[in-house]
Amino acid sequence: MEITDDKLLKIALITSLIGLIGLIIFTPSIEVKKVEIQDINRGMIDEEVSIDCVVSDVKASASKSSYFLTINDGTGQMSLIIFESQLAQLEDNGIDVESYKGKK
């Protein structure tokens, strides 16, 4: 069997279409994992997780370009940093970070 440019092109197009169809089918089923603070560890770096918690403290940096939040979910507490780029997105959506103190 001789492989020609036309055959390679057809194979490439078919595998690309199969891959795209797979992405379309499986993407909606990918969900963010819901965890408790006590279950978070260093092995989870760069993972997106969801935590049902209360913001117990909000502190702005000296330049007010970042915020330091303390969150608590009943199993533990941890610090969370909102950097300038994310802060700009929140403000564009009308969200005031300081108003979340004591709220879920």
N, CA, C and O atoms as a Tinker XYZ file with bonds, in Angstrom:
   416  protein
     1  N      0.841000   -1.179000    0.000000    73     2
     2  CA     0.000000    0.000000    0.000000    64     1     3
     3  C      0.885000    1.240000    0.000000    63     2     4     5
     4  O      1.760000    1.407000    0.850000    81     3
     5  N      0.640000    2.068000   -0.940000    73     3     6
     6  CA     1.435000    3.286000   -1.084000    64     5     7
     7  C      0.706000    4.454000   -0.418000    63     6     8     9
     8  O     -0.483000    4.676000   -0.648000    81     7
     9  N      1.429000    5.178000    0.397000    73     7    10
    10  CA     0.835000    6.334000    1.071000    64     9    11
    11  C      1.158000    7.578000    0.256000    63    10    12    13
    12  O      2.319000    7.937000    0.060000    81    11
    13  N      0.112000    8.211000   -0.206000    73    11    14
    14  CA     0.276000    9.429000   -1.002000    64    13    15
    15  C     -0.122000   10.637000   -0.159000    63    14    16    17
    16  O     -0.660000   10.510000    0.941000    81    15
    17  N      0.162000   11.801000   -0.712000    73    15    18
    18  CA    -0.209000   13.032000   -0.016000    64    17    19
    19  C     -1.717000   13.120000    0.197000    63    18    20    21
    20  O     -2.167000   13.606000    1.235000    81    19
    21  N     -2.489000   12.663000   -0.758000    73    19    22
    22  CA    -3.949000   12.696000   -0.629000    64    21    23
    23  C     -4.419000   11.813000    0.523000    63    22    24    25
    24  O     -5.311000   12.196000    1.280000    81    23
    25  N     -3.819000   10.633000    0.653000    73    23    26
    26  CA    -4.204000    9.726000    1.738000    64    25    27
    27  C     -3.820000   10.320000    3.098000    63    26    28    29
    28  O     -4.593000   10.243000    4.053000    81    27
    29  N     -2.624000   10.912000    3.179000    73    27    30
    30  CA    -2.193000   11.539000    4.429000    64    29    31
    31  C     -3.121000   12.689000    4.814000    63    30    32    33
    32  O     -3.459000   12.861000    5.986000    81    31
    33  N     -3.526000   13.470000    3.823000    73    31    34
    34  CA    -4.438000   14.576000    4.079000    64    33    35
    35  C     -5.777000   14.067000    4.603000    63    34    36    37
    36  O     -6.327000   14.631000    5.550000    81    35
    37  N     -6.301000   13.015000    3.999000    73    35    38
    38  CA    -7.573000   12.448000    4.442000    64    37    39
    39  C     -7.464000   11.893000    5.863000    63    38    40    41
    40  O     -8.361000   12.093000    6.682000    81    39
    41  N     -6.368000   11.198000    6.151000    73    39    42
    42  CA    -6.158000   10.648000    7.492000    64    41    43
    43  C     -6.075000   11.777000    8.517000    63    42    44    45
    44  O     -6.667000   11.689000    9.592000    81    43
    45  N     -5.338000   12.836000    8.181000    73    43    46
    46  CA    -5.199000   13.973000    9.097000    64    45    47
    47  C     -6.545000   14.655000    9.339000    63    46    48    49
    48  O     -6.863000   15.006000   10.475000    81    47
    49  N     -7.328000   14.843000    8.294000    73    47    50
    50  CA    -8.640000   15.476000    8.445000    64    49    51
    51  C     -9.586000   14.621000    9.284000    63    50    52    53
    52  O    -10.308000   15.140000   10.136000    81    51
    53  N     -9.583000   13.327000    9.044000    73    51    54
    54  CA   -10.467000   12.427000    9.793000    64    53    55
    55  C    -10.097000   12.410000   11.277000    63    54    56    57
    56  O    -10.976000   12.504000   12.134000    81    55
    57  N     -8.807000   12.293000   11.583000    73    55    58
    58  CA    -8.404000   12.267000   12.995000    64    57    59
    59  C     -8.661000   13.617000   13.666000    63    58    60    61
    60  O     -9.005000   13.663000   14.847000    81    59
    61  N     -8.499000   14.703000   12.931000    73    59    62
    62  CA    -8.808000   16.024000   13.492000    64    61    63
    63  C    -10.289000   16.148000   13.807000    63    62    64    65
    64  O    -10.660000   16.651000   14.867000    81    63
    65  N    -11.135000   15.692000   12.892000    73    63    66
    66  CA   -12.577000   15.747000   13.124000    64    65    67
    67  C    -12.988000   14.879000   14.307000    63    66    68    69
    68  O    -13.829000   15.281000   15.111000    81    67
    69  N    -12.403000   13.699000   14.416000    73    67    70
    70  CA   -12.702000   12.823000   15.553000    64    69    71
    71  C    -12.304000   13.511000   16.859000    63    70    72    73
    72  O    -13.049000   13.464000   17.838000    81    71
    73  N    -11.137000   14.146000   16.875000    73    71    74
    74  CA   -10.686000   14.866000   18.069000    64    73    75
    75  C    -11.599000   16.019000   18.431000    63    74    76    77
    76  O    -11.933000   16.201000   19.602000    81    75
    77  N    -12.008000   16.801000   17.443000    73    75    78
    78  CA   -12.909000   17.926000   17.703000    64    77    79
    79  C    -14.268000   17.455000   18.206000    63    78    80    81
    80  O    -14.830000   18.045000   19.128000    81    79
    81  N    -14.786000   16.413000   17.613000    73    79    82
    82  CA   -16.069000   15.867000   18.064000    64    81    83
    83  C    -15.945000   15.360000   19.502000    63    82    84    85
    84  O    -16.848000   15.563000   20.313000    81    83
    85  N    -14.836000   14.706000   19.813000    73    83    86
    86  CA   -14.602000   14.241000   21.184000    64    85    87
    87  C    -14.555000   15.396000   22.172000    63    86    88    89
    88  O    -15.116000   15.300000   23.264000    81    87
    89  N    -13.892000   16.488000   21.800000    73    87    90
    90  CA   -13.847000   17.659000   22.678000    64    89    91
    91  C    -15.236000   18.242000   22.904000    63    90    92    93
    92  O    -15.592000   18.598000   24.027000    81    91
    93  N    -16.007000   18.336000   21.848000    73    91    94
    94  CA   -17.357000   18.891000   21.960000    64    93    95
    95  C    -18.227000   18.017000   22.855000    63    94    96    97
    96  O    -19.028000   18.529000   23.637000    81    95
    97  N    -18.076000   16.722000   22.744000    73    95    98
    98  CA   -18.901000   15.798000   23.534000    64    97    99
    99  C    -18.490000   15.797000   25.001000    63    98   100   101
   100  O    -19.354000   15.832000   25.878000    81    99
   101  N    -17.190000   15.757000   25.287000    73    99   102
   102  CA   -16.732000   15.564000   26.660000    64   101   103
   103  C    -16.500000   16.844000   27.446000    63   102   104   105
   104  O    -16.433000   16.786000   28.674000    81   103
   105  N    -16.376000   17.993000   26.799000    73   103   106
   106  CA   -16.120000   19.235000   27.519000    64   105   107
   107  C    -17.227000   19.597000   28.503000    63   106   108   109
   108  O    -16.906000   19.996000   29.622000    81   107
   109  N    -18.502000   19.486000   28.161000    73   107   110
   110  CA   -19.538000   19.841000   29.145000    64   109   111
   111  C    -19.529000   18.956000   30.389000    63   110   112   113
   112  O    -20.031000   19.368000   31.435000    81   111
   113  N    -18.977000   17.767000   30.298000    73   111   114
   114  CA   -18.990000   16.866000   31.447000    64   113   115
   115  C    -17.798000   17.078000   32.375000    63   114   116   117
   116  O    -17.722000   16.443000   33.427000    81   115
   117  N    -16.871000   17.955000   32.008000    73   115   118
   118  CA   -15.728000   18.241000   32.867000    64   117   119
   119  C    -16.166000   19.281000   33.891000    63   118   120   121
   120  O    -16.526000   20.401000   33.528000    81   119
   121  N    -16.136000   18.917000   35.158000    73   119   122
   122  CA   -16.587000   19.801000   36.215000    64   121   123
   123  C    -15.447000   20.095000   37.175000    63   122   124   125
   124  O    -14.500000   19.319000   37.303000    81   123
   125  N    -15.559000   21.230000   37.844000    73   123   126
   126  CA   -14.592000   21.592000   38.868000    64   125   127
   127  C    -14.860000   20.723000   40.091000    63   126   128   129
   128  O    -16.006000   20.554000   40.507000    81   127
   129  N    -13.793000   20.177000   40.658000    73   127   130
   130  CA   -13.919000   19.276000   41.805000    64   129   131
   131  C    -14.236000   20.074000   43.074000    63   130   132   133
   132  O    -13.551000   21.049000   43.385000    81   131
   133  N    -15.272000   19.659000   43.803000    73   131   134
   134  CA   -15.633000   20.307000   45.060000    64   133   135
   135  C    -14.872000   19.624000   46.192000    63   134   136   137
   136  O    -14.937000   18.405000   46.349000    81   135
   137  N    -14.147000   20.425000   46.982000    73   135   138
   138  CA   -13.331000   19.879000   48.069000    64   137   139
   139  C    -13.546000   20.690000   49.343000    63   138   140   141
   140  O    -14.129000   21.774000   49.325000    81   139
   141  N    -13.057000   20.131000   50.442000    73   139   142
   142  CA   -13.020000   20.851000   51.708000    64   141   143
   143  C    -11.591000   21.319000   51.927000    63   142   144   145
   144  O    -10.650000   20.725000   51.400000    81   143
   145  N    -11.430000   22.374000   52.696000    73   143   146
   146  CA   -10.099000   22.940000   52.919000    64   145   147
   147  C     -9.153000   21.901000   53.508000    63   146   148   149
   148  O     -7.976000   21.875000   53.150000    81   147
   149  N     -9.639000   21.047000   54.399000    73   147   150
   150  CA    -8.770000   20.043000   55.019000    64   149   151
   151  C     -8.195000   19.055000   53.996000    63   150   152   153
   152  O     -7.175000   18.419000   54.258000    81   151
   153  N     -8.842000   18.927000   52.843000    73   151   154
   154  CA    -8.396000   17.975000   51.825000    64   153   155
   155  C     -7.407000   18.571000   50.824000    63   154   156   157
   156  O     -6.861000   17.847000   49.992000    81   155
   157  N     -7.172000   19.879000   50.895000    73   155   158
   158  CA    -6.269000   20.530000   49.941000    64   157   159
   159  C     -4.830000   20.254000   50.348000    63   158   160   161
   160  O     -4.468000   20.370000   51.519000    81   159
   161  N     -4.006000   19.882000   49.354000    73   159   162
   162  CA    -2.593000   19.618000   49.613000    64   161   163
   163  C     -1.744000   20.141000   48.456000    63   162   164   165
   164  O     -2.279000   20.609000   47.451000    81   163
   165  N     -0.432000   20.060000   48.598000    73   163   166
   166  CA     0.485000   20.584000   47.574000    64   165   167
   167  C      0.358000   19.864000   46.238000    63   166   168   169
   168  O      0.709000   20.426000   45.201000    81   167
   169  N     -0.128000   18.657000   46.246000    73   167   170
   170  CA    -0.315000   17.913000   45.008000    64   169   171
   171  C     -1.433000   18.477000   44.143000    63   170   172   173
   172  O     -1.593000   18.073000   42.991000    81   171
   173  N     -2.203000   19.404000   44.690000    73   171   174
   174  CA    -3.332000   19.979000   43.961000    64   173   175
   175  C     -2.994000   21.328000   43.321000    63   174   176   177
   176  O     -3.883000   22.019000   42.824000    81   175
   177  N     -1.715000   21.700000   43.333000    73   175   178
   178  CA    -1.304000   22.969000   42.724000    64   177   179
   179  C     -1.716000   22.971000   41.261000    63   178   180   181
   180  O     -1.531000   21.977000   40.558000    81   179
   181  N     -2.265000   24.067000   40.808000    73   179   182
   182  CA    -2.746000   24.285000   39.436000    64   181   183
   183  C     -4.053000   23.566000   39.128000    63   182   184   185
   184  O     -4.497000   23.589000   37.981000    81   183
   185  N     -4.679000   22.935000   40.102000    73   183   186
   186  CA    -5.996000   22.337000   39.894000    64   185   187
   187  C     -7.056000   23.375000   40.220000    63   186   188   189
   188  O     -6.877000   24.193000   41.122000    81   187
   189  N     -8.150000   23.340000   39.492000    73   187   190
   190  CA    -9.280000   24.201000   39.820000    64   189   191
   191  C    -10.205000   23.421000   40.737000    63   190   192   193
   192  O    -10.638000   22.314000   40.415000    81   191
   193  N    -10.500000   24.021000   41.891000    73   191   194
   194  CA   -11.385000   23.382000   42.858000    64   193   195
   195  C    -12.446000   24.380000   43.309000    63   194   196   197
   196  O    -12.297000   25.590000   43.140000    81   195
   197  N    -13.508000   23.852000   43.879000    73   195   198
   198  CA   -14.586000   24.674000   44.420000    64   197   199
   199  C    -14.683000   24.404000   45.916000    63   198   200   201
   200  O    -14.653000   23.254000   46.355000    81   199
   201  N    -14.800000   25.480000   46.695000    73   199   202
   202  CA   -14.902000   25.357000   48.147000    64   201   203
   203  C    -16.128000   26.136000   48.605000    63   202   204   205
   204  O    -16.288000   27.304000   48.255000    81   203
   205  N    -16.988000   25.499000   49.383000    73   203   206
   206  CA   -18.138000   26.175000   49.976000    64   205   207
   207  C    -17.672000   26.726000   51.315000    63   206   208   209
   208  O    -17.517000   25.972000   52.275000    81   207
   209  N    -17.445000   28.045000   51.388000    73   207   210
   210  CA   -16.804000   28.611000   52.569000    64   209   211
   211  C    -17.337000   30.007000   52.880000    63   210   212   213
   212  O    -18.143000   30.573000   52.141000    81   211
   213  N    -16.856000   30.539000   54.002000    73   211   214
   214  CA   -17.164000   31.903000   54.425000    64   213   215
   215  C    -15.865000   32.693000   54.398000    63   214   216   217
   216  O    -14.822000   32.204000   54.833000    81   215
   217  N    -15.932000   33.913000   53.887000    73   215   218
   218  CA   -14.767000   34.800000   53.892000    64   217   219
   219  C    -14.716000   35.429000   55.278000    63   218   220   221
   220  O    -15.553000   36.268000   55.613000    81   219
   221  N    -13.730000   35.025000   56.090000    73   219   222
   222  CA   -13.678000   35.513000   57.465000    64   221   223
   223  C    -12.873000   36.795000   57.610000    63   222   224   225
   224  O    -13.043000   37.510000   58.598000    81   223
   225  N    -11.998000   37.107000   56.650000    73   223   226
   226  CA   -11.215000   38.340000   56.734000    64   225   227
   227  C    -10.799000   38.783000   55.339000    63   226   228   229
   228  O    -10.497000   37.959000   54.476000    81   227
   229  N    -10.786000   40.090000   55.132000    73   227   230
   230  CA   -10.351000   40.677000   53.860000    64   229   231
   231  C     -9.382000   41.802000   54.178000    63   230   232   233
   232  O     -9.722000   42.730000   54.912000    81   231
   233  N     -8.177000   41.722000   53.629000    73   231   234
   234  CA    -7.181000   42.778000   53.819000    64   233   235
   235  C     -6.636000   43.190000   52.462000    63   234   236   237
   236  O     -6.297000   42.344000   51.634000    81   235
   237  N     -6.556000   44.490000   52.243000    73   235   238
   238  CA    -5.987000   45.008000   50.998000    64   237   239
   239  C     -4.487000   45.174000   51.176000    63   238   240   241
   240  O     -4.010000   45.427000   52.282000    81   239
   241  N     -3.747000   45.032000   50.086000    73   239   242
   242  CA    -2.313000   45.296000   50.135000    64   241   243
   243  C     -2.116000   46.803000   50.281000    63   242   244   245
   244  O     -3.064000   47.573000   50.127000    81   243
   245  N     -0.895000   47.220000   50.576000    73   243   246
   246  CA    -0.613000   48.644000   50.771000    64   245   247
   247  C     -0.989000   49.462000   49.537000    63   246   248   249
   248  O     -1.453000   50.595000   49.661000    81   247
   249  N     -0.794000   48.899000   48.363000    73   247   250
   250  CA    -1.101000   49.615000   47.121000    64   249   251
   251  C     -2.546000   49.403000   46.667000    63   250   252   253
   252  O     -2.973000   49.984000   45.669000    81   251
   253  N     -3.296000   48.578000   47.392000    73   251   254
   254  CA    -4.677000   48.212000   47.044000    64   253   255
   255  C     -4.780000   47.548000   45.676000    63   254   256   257
   256  O     -5.842000   47.559000   45.054000    81   255
   257  N     -3.675000   46.971000   45.209000    73   255   258
   258  CA    -3.699000   46.275000   43.920000    64   257   259
   259  C     -3.972000   44.787000   44.097000    63   258   260   261
   260  O     -4.282000   44.093000   43.129000    81   259
   261  N     -3.859000   44.295000   45.322000    73   259   262
   262  CA    -4.128000   42.893000   45.634000    64   261   263
   263  C     -4.903000   42.818000   46.943000    63   262   264   265
   264  O     -4.890000   43.749000   47.748000    81   263
   265  N     -5.579000   41.685000   47.136000    73   263   266
   266  CA    -6.313000   41.464000   48.382000    64   265   267
   267  C     -5.921000   40.109000   48.960000    63   266   268   269
   268  O     -5.661000   39.151000   48.233000    81   267
   269  N     -5.888000   40.060000   50.287000    73   267   270
   270  CA    -5.593000   38.831000   51.011000    64   269   271
   271  C     -6.855000   38.446000   51.773000    63   270   272   273
   272  O     -7.313000   39.186000   52.643000    81   271
   273  N     -7.408000   37.296000   51.445000    73   271   274
   274  CA    -8.633000   36.828000   52.081000    64   273   275
   275  C     -8.319000   35.626000   52.959000    63   274   276   277
   276  O     -7.435000   34.832000   52.639000    81   275
   277  N     -9.032000   35.496000   54.046000    73   275   278
   278  CA    -8.988000   34.293000   54.862000    64   277   279
   279  C    -10.353000   33.641000   54.712000    63   278   280   281
   280  O    -11.385000   34.260000   54.970000    81   279
   281  N    -10.340000   32.376000   54.289000    73   279   282
   282  CA   -11.596000   31.657000   54.096000    64   281   283
   283  C    -11.663000   30.478000   55.062000    63   282   284   285
   284  O    -10.639000   29.905000   55.436000    81   283
   285  N    -12.889000   30.125000   55.460000    73   283   286
   286  CA   -13.101000   29.058000   56.432000    64   285   287
   287  C    -14.328000   28.261000   56.005000    63   286   288   289
   288  O    -15.377000   28.832000   55.707000    81   287
   289  N    -14.188000   26.937000   55.977000    73   287   290
   290  CA   -15.326000   26.091000   55.589000    64   289   291
   291  C    -15.775000   25.151000   56.708000    63   290   292   293
   292  O    -16.568000   24.240000   56.469000    81   291
   293  N    -15.280000   25.363000   57.913000    73   291   294
   294  CA   -15.650000   24.495000   59.030000    64   293   295
   295  C    -14.678000   23.349000   59.238000    63   294   296   297
   296  O    -14.600000   22.802000   60.338000    81   295
   297  N    -13.929000   22.970000   58.196000    73   295   298
   298  CA   -12.926000   21.908000   58.336000    64   297   299
   299  C    -11.529000   22.495000   58.472000    63   298   300   301
   300  O    -10.587000   21.787000   58.828000    81   299
   301  N    -11.394000   23.769000   58.194000    73   299   302
   302  CA   -10.109000   24.440000   58.267000    64   301   303
   303  C    -10.214000   25.818000   57.653000    63   302   304   305
   304  O    -11.256000   26.205000   57.125000    81   303
   305  N     -9.116000   26.551000   57.732000    73   303   306
   306  CA    -9.095000   27.859000   57.103000    64   305   307
   307  C     -7.805000   28.005000   56.320000    63   306   308   309
   308  O     -6.810000   27.338000   56.601000    81   307
   309  N     -7.839000   28.890000   55.333000    73   307   310
   310  CA    -6.648000   29.117000   54.523000    64   309   311
   311  C     -6.664000   30.535000   53.990000    63   310   312   313
   312  O     -7.703000   31.195000   53.960000    81   311
   313  N     -5.494000   30.992000   53.569000    73   311   314
   314  CA    -5.365000   32.317000   52.970000    64   313   315
   315  C     -5.518000   32.203000   51.471000    63   314   316   317
   316  O     -5.157000   31.197000   50.860000    81   315
   317  N     -6.057000   33.249000   50.898000    73   315   318
   318  CA    -6.307000   33.298000   49.465000    64   317   319
   319  C     -5.870000   34.669000   48.983000    63   318   320   321
   320  O     -6.176000   35.672000   49.628000    81   319
   321  N     -5.168000   34.735000   47.870000    73   319   322
   322  CA    -4.700000   36.005000   47.326000    64   321   323
   323  C     -5.424000   36.285000   46.023000    63   322   324   325
   324  O     -5.505000   35.425000   45.146000    81   323
   325  N     -5.949000   37.495000   45.905000    73   323   326
   326  CA    -6.539000   37.941000   44.646000    64   325   327
   327  C     -5.572000   38.968000   44.069000    63   326   328   329
   328  O     -5.390000   40.048000   44.631000    81   327
   329  N     -4.958000   38.623000   42.948000    73   327   330
   330  CA    -3.974000   39.497000   42.328000    64   329   331
   331  C     -4.641000   40.568000   41.477000    63   330   332   333
   332  O     -5.842000   40.521000   41.214000    81   331
   333  N     -3.840000   41.523000   41.060000    73   331   334
   334  CA    -4.338000   42.698000   40.342000    64   333   335
   335  C     -5.151000   42.349000   39.097000    63   334   336   337
   336  O     -6.184000   42.969000   38.843000    81   335
   337  N     -4.702000   41.373000   38.322000    73   335   338
   338  CA    -5.417000   41.035000   37.086000    64   337   339
   339  C     -6.812000   40.468000   37.380000    63   338   340   341
   340  O     -7.778000   40.819000   36.703000    81   339
   341  N     -6.918000   39.599000   38.381000    73   339   342
   342  CA    -8.224000   39.059000   38.748000    64   341   343
   343  C     -9.088000   40.133000   39.403000    63   342   344   345
   344  O    -10.305000   40.157000   39.222000    81   343
   345  N     -8.451000   41.018000   40.162000    73   343   346
   346  CA    -9.177000   42.103000   40.812000    64   345   347
   347  C     -9.823000   43.012000   39.770000    63   346   348   349
   348  O    -10.958000   43.454000   39.943000    81   347
   349  N     -9.099000   43.286000   38.694000    73   347   350
   350  CA    -9.648000   44.122000   37.618000    64   349   351
   351  C    -10.868000   43.456000   36.987000    63   350   352   353
   352  O    -11.853000   44.128000   36.681000    81   351
   353  N    -10.808000   42.146000   36.791000    73   351   354
   354  CA   -11.952000   41.427000   36.221000    64   353   355
   355  C    -13.154000   41.482000   37.159000    63   354   356   357
   356  O    -14.284000   41.675000   36.713000    81   355
   357  N    -12.912000   41.312000   38.454000    73   355   358
   358  CA   -14.002000   41.376000   39.425000    64   357   359
   359  C    -14.635000   42.764000   39.440000    63   358   360   361
   360  O    -15.859000   42.897000   39.463000    81   359
   361  N    -13.790000   43.798000   39.426000    73   359   362
   362  CA   -14.306000   45.165000   39.443000    64   361   363
   363  C    -15.077000   45.484000   38.167000    63   362   364   365
   364  O    -16.072000   46.207000   38.211000    81   363
   365  N    -14.629000   44.953000   37.035000    73   363   366
   366  CA   -15.356000   45.153000   35.774000    64   365   367
   367  C    -16.751000   44.547000   35.835000    63   366   368   369
   368  O    -17.674000   45.022000   35.172000    81   367
   369  N    -16.899000   43.493000   36.637000    73   367   370
   370  CA   -18.203000   42.839000   36.801000    64   369   371
   371  C    -19.003000   43.428000   37.964000    63   370   372   373
   372  O    -20.051000   42.898000   38.332000    81   371
   373  N    -18.507000   44.522000   38.539000    73   371   374
   374  CA   -19.228000   45.193000   39.616000    64   373   375
   375  C    -19.119000   44.510000   40.961000    63   374   376   377
   376  O    -19.984000   44.700000   41.817000    81   375
   377  N    -18.077000   43.720000   41.171000    73   375   378
   378  CA   -17.907000   42.986000   42.430000    64   377   379
   379  C    -16.897000   43.713000   43.307000    63   378   380   381
   380  O    -15.770000   43.971000   42.884000    81   379
   381  N    -17.306000   44.042000   44.535000    73   379   382
   382  CA   -16.433000   44.685000   45.506000    64   381   383
   383  C    -15.938000   43.612000   46.477000    63   382   384   385
   384  O    -16.720000   43.050000   47.243000    81   383
   385  N    -14.648000   43.339000   46.438000    73   383   386
   386  CA   -14.070000   42.256000   47.247000    64   385   387
   387  C    -14.281000   42.510000   48.735000    63   386   388   389
   388  O    -14.574000   41.578000   49.484000    81   387
   389  N    -14.138000   43.747000   49.169000    73   387   390
   390  CA   -14.249000   44.057000   50.596000    64   389   391
   391  C    -15.650000   43.780000   51.144000    63   390   392   393
   392  O    -15.808000   43.576000   52.348000    81   391
   393  N    -16.651000   43.769000   50.292000    73   391   394
   394  CA   -18.021000   43.526000   50.755000    64   393   395
   395  C    -18.282000   42.052000   51.076000    63   394   396   397
   396  O    -19.346000   41.720000   51.600000    81   395
   397  N    -17.340000   41.172000   50.773000    73   395   398
   398  CA   -17.537000   39.736000   51.009000    64   397   399
   399  C    -17.161000   39.288000   52.414000    63   398   400   401
   400  O    -17.375000   38.127000   52.762000    81   399
   401  N    -16.607000   40.180000   53.229000    73   399   402
   402  CA   -16.211000   39.783000   54.579000    64   401   403
   403  C    -17.428000   39.291000   55.355000    63   402   404   405
   404  O    -18.427000   40.000000   55.473000    81   403
   405  N    -17.339000   38.072000   55.883000    73   403   406
   406  CA   -18.417000   37.470000   56.652000    64   405   407
   407  C    -19.495000   36.808000   55.810000    63   406   408   409
   408  O    -20.496000   36.335000   56.347000    81   407
   409  N    -19.301000   36.769000   54.497000    73   407   410
   410  CA   -20.303000   36.180000   53.602000    64   409   411
   411  C    -19.777000   34.915000   52.957000    63   410   412   413
   412  O    -18.571000   34.669000   52.916000    81   411
   413  N    -20.710000   34.112000   52.452000    73   411   414
   414  CA   -20.365000   32.911000   51.691000    64   413   415
   415  C    -20.041000   33.294000   50.285000    63   414   416
   416  O    -19.722000   32.430000   49.468000    81   415
